[in-house]
């Protein structure tokens, strides 16, 4: 069993919540979200907001909070082989109430179908909020170019007012 090592990132001004499935090996090593250099999350989201790509963890934190974005993952613990979402089993979900009680979240988004699947299975009913499932920024989702991802992810700006 592997436990999620990264605390949720949010503040009282957060308006949208983006949920991944579970942190990759690289993210767990860095103790921050989307740490694998080939994951396109930072490139896509910064482009949506017309900002330079943040490189350091402090820059990433500042970018998210200044754009009212909360970030966490659906899964608190699971069995997983490496970073493979398809190997996930024995899931325990994260308790999103810590974020939802503090911030006025207008919309929850999931980064990819796996995050959406586990959200629907373990969380949606208890909090009564649907999500918008966005295409995964993972390099494993190779059929989606960065340009196509940016177009799809542009919806997050609509809720971030």
C-alpha positions as CSV (number, residue, x, y, z in Angstrom):
1,X,0.0,0.0,0.0
2,X,1.3,3.4,-1.0
3,X,0.0,6.5,0.8
4,X,-0.4,9.9,-0.9
5,X,2.4,12.1,0.4
6,X,1.3,15.5,-0.9
7,X,-1.0,17.8,1.0
8,X,-3.8,19.5,-1.0
9,X,-2.9,22.9,-2.4
10,X,-5.7,25.5,-2.0
11,X,-6.6,28.6,-0.2
12,X,-9.9,30.5,0.7
13,X,-9.9,32.1,-2.8
14,X,-9.8,28.8,-4.7
15,X,-12.6,28.6,-7.2
16,X,-11.8,25.4,-9.1
17,X,-10.4,22.1,-8.0
18,X,-8.4,19.9,-10.3
19,X,-8.0,16.3,-9.3
20,X,-5.6,13.8,-10.6
21,X,-5.7,10.1,-9.8
22,X,-2.6,9.4,-7.7
23,X,0.9,11.0,-7.8
24,X,3.5,9.4,-10.1
25,X,6.8,8.1,-8.7
26,X,8.5,11.4,-9.8
27,X,5.8,13.5,-8.1
28,X,6.1,11.4,-4.9
29,X,9.9,11.9,-5.0
30,X,9.5,15.7,-5.4
31,X,6.5,15.8,-3.0
32,X,4.6,18.0,-5.4
33,X,2.1,17.5,-8.2
34,X,2.9,16.6,-11.8
35,X,6.6,16.2,-11.2
36,X,7.4,14.1,-14.2
37,X,9.1,16.4,-16.8
38,X,7.1,14.8,-19.6
39,X,3.7,15.4,-18.0
40,X,2.2,18.4,-19.8
41,X,0.1,19.7,-16.9
42,X,2.2,22.8,-16.2
43,X,2.6,23.6,-19.9
44,X,-1.1,23.3,-20.6
45,X,-2.5,25.1,-17.6
46,X,0.0,28.0,-17.8
47,X,-0.8,28.4,-21.4
48,X,-4.6,28.5,-20.7
49,X,-3.9,31.5,-18.4
50,X,-1.3,33.1,-20.7
51,X,1.5,32.8,-18.1
52,X,5.0,31.5,-18.3
53,X,5.5,27.9,-17.4
54,X,6.4,27.7,-13.7
55,X,9.5,25.6,-13.1
56,X,10.1,25.5,-9.3
57,X,7.7,24.3,-6.7
58,X,7.3,27.8,-5.2
59,X,6.6,29.1,-8.7
60,X,4.0,26.3,-9.3
61,X,2.3,27.1,-5.9
62,X,2.2,30.8,-6.7
63,X,0.8,30.2,-10.2
64,X,-2.0,27.9,-8.9
65,X,-3.0,30.1,-5.9
66,X,-2.8,33.4,-7.9
67,X,-5.2,31.8,-10.4
68,X,-7.6,30.5,-7.8
69,X,-6.8,26.8,-8.6
70,X,-6.9,24.1,-5.9
71,X,-5.0,20.9,-6.7
72,X,-5.1,17.4,-5.2
73,X,-5.8,13.8,-6.2
74,X,-8.8,11.5,-5.8
75,X,-6.8,8.7,-4.2
76,X,-5.4,8.8,-0.6
77,X,-3.8,5.4,-0.8
78,X,-3.7,2.4,-3.1
79,X,-1.6,-0.4,-4.5
80,X,0.1,0.7,-7.6
81,X,3.0,-0.5,-9.8
82,X,5.3,2.4,-10.6
83,X,3.1,5.2,-12.0
84,X,0.7,3.0,-13.9
85,X,-2.9,4.1,-13.4
86,X,-4.0,0.8,-14.9
87,X,-2.4,-1.1,-12.0
88,X,-4.3,0.8,-9.3
89,X,-6.2,-1.4,-6.8
90,X,-7.4,-1.3,-3.2
91,X,-8.3,2.4,-3.3
92,X,-9.0,4.6,-0.4
93,X,-10.2,8.0,-1.5
94,X,-9.1,11.4,-0.2
95,X,-11.5,13.4,1.9
96,X,-12.2,16.5,-0.2
97,X,-14.2,18.2,2.6
98,X,-11.0,19.9,3.9
99,X,-11.0,21.9,0.6
100,X,-14.7,22.2,0.1
101,X,-15.3,23.6,3.6
102,X,-12.6,26.3,3.2
103,X,-13.0,27.4,-0.4
104,X,-15.9,28.3,-2.6
105,X,-15.3,25.7,-5.3
106,X,-17.4,26.5,-8.4
107,X,-16.4,23.4,-10.4
108,X,-14.3,20.2,-9.9
109,X,-12.3,18.9,-12.8
110,X,-10.6,15.6,-13.2
111,X,-7.3,15.2,-15.1
112,X,-8.1,12.2,-17.2
113,X,-10.5,9.3,-17.2
114,X,-8.9,7.4,-14.4
115,X,-9.3,10.3,-11.9
116,X,-12.9,10.7,-13.2
117,X,-13.6,7.0,-12.7
118,X,-12.4,6.9,-9.1
119,X,-14.1,10.2,-8.3
120,X,-17.4,8.8,-9.6
121,X,-16.9,5.5,-7.7
122,X,-15.8,6.8,-4.3
123,X,-16.5,10.5,-3.9
124,X,-19.3,12.0,-6.1
125,X,-22.2,10.5,-4.2
126,X,-20.9,11.7,-0.8
127,X,-20.4,15.3,-1.8
128,X,-23.0,15.6,-4.4
129,X,-20.9,17.4,-7.1
130,X,-20.3,16.2,-10.6
131,X,-17.0,16.8,-12.3
132,X,-15.9,17.8,-15.8
133,X,-13.4,15.2,-17.0
134,X,-10.6,16.7,-19.0
135,X,-8.2,14.8,-21.2
136,X,-5.2,13.6,-19.3
137,X,-2.0,15.6,-19.5
138,X,0.0,12.4,-19.0
139,X,2.5,11.5,-21.7
140,X,0.7,8.2,-21.9
141,X,-2.2,10.1,-23.5
142,X,-0.1,10.6,-26.6
143,X,-3.0,11.0,-29.0
144,X,-3.6,14.4,-27.5
145,X,-1.1,17.1,-28.6
146,X,-0.3,20.0,-26.3
147,X,-2.4,22.2,-28.6
148,X,-5.4,20.0,-28.4
149,X,-5.0,19.8,-24.6
150,X,-4.9,23.5,-24.3
151,X,-8.1,23.9,-26.3
152,X,-9.9,21.3,-24.1
153,X,-8.5,22.7,-20.9
154,X,-9.5,26.2,-21.7
155,X,-12.9,25.5,-20.0
156,X,-11.3,25.9,-16.6
157,X,-11.2,29.6,-17.1
158,X,-15.0,29.8,-17.3
159,X,-15.4,28.8,-13.6
160,X,-12.4,30.8,-12.3
161,X,-14.1,34.2,-11.7
